[in-house]
């Protein structure tokens, strides 16, 4: 699971490095950043669940 999360994080970073093909408009760049932040928060939450889950089985 952790390797998959690292792969996803790498994909997000790679996509951020790609220039905005729709143009350098503020709106599209802002939307893209917010989507990336949302994805990173989801990955962080998944990581936290994987860390806490074994402790909850006790």
C-alpha positions, 0 to 999 in steps of 0.5 A, a space after each residue: 500500500 505504501 509503495 502505491 502511495 509513493 507512486 501516486 505522490 510521484 505522479 502528482 509531482 510529475 504532473 505539476 512539472 508539466 506546463 499548463 497546456 490550457 494557458 497560464 491563466 490564474 484560474 486553471 492553475 489555481 484549480 490544478 493546485 487545489 486538486 493536487 492539494 486534495 490528492 495529497 491530503 487523501 494520501 496523507 489520510 490513507 497513510 494515517 489509516 495504515 499506521 493506526 489500523 494495527 493498533 486498533 486491532 488490539 
